[in-house]
């Protein structure tokens, strides 16, 4: 069921919903579990509640935390060229230019591929655990979820993994390249990030935080 929203007329703000992509405004009509509300102009999915999605998102966030920590310390790849063999972890690569003015580049790299994805996973768990347990939202939960969404464009762990995979195609012509555990962890991480985005219904989360006792609020 796709078209569950209607064009706007004079209505209270809590009965309206705005498309984040094209700014179209609609009357809010809450879909049931398994249904979705879709923008008629740009076809952006506005509401898509799923049964037990909150538990799945929490499980994925925990897995993301474990993978990021493991990928940061385990060897990412090893290179064997002219008899010289070396292995490096993601953390080693991020901090390779830790001396002089390049330290800012190292900190930015570490932040984009390790710290920010890890922080988003922690914030997601902090926000969703009370919601899933039908308890009052955690203190400052709305600010935490807003921060998590604001950091989404800057979470680049999966982009780093894809970029490395492309670069290694060229490096493999010059040396023998071996993939370490961290490489496969980042590969799984890419899949989990996509899965988390597919499970997440932002409207349901916001509605649960703003109206924690509303029995009609769809679960995340």
Buried (B, 14 or more C-beta within 10 A) or exposed (E): EEEBBEEBEEEEEEEBBBBEEEEBEBBBEBBEEEBBBBBBEEEBBBBBBBEEBBBBBBBBBBBBBEBBEBBBEBBBBBBEEEEEEEBBBBBBBBBEBEEEEEEEEBBEBBBBBBBBBBBBBBBBBBBBBBBBEEEEBBEEBBEBBBBBBEBEEBBBBBEBBEEBBEEBEEBEEEBEBEBBBBBBBBBBBBEBBEBBEBBBBBBBBBBBBEEBEEEEBBBB
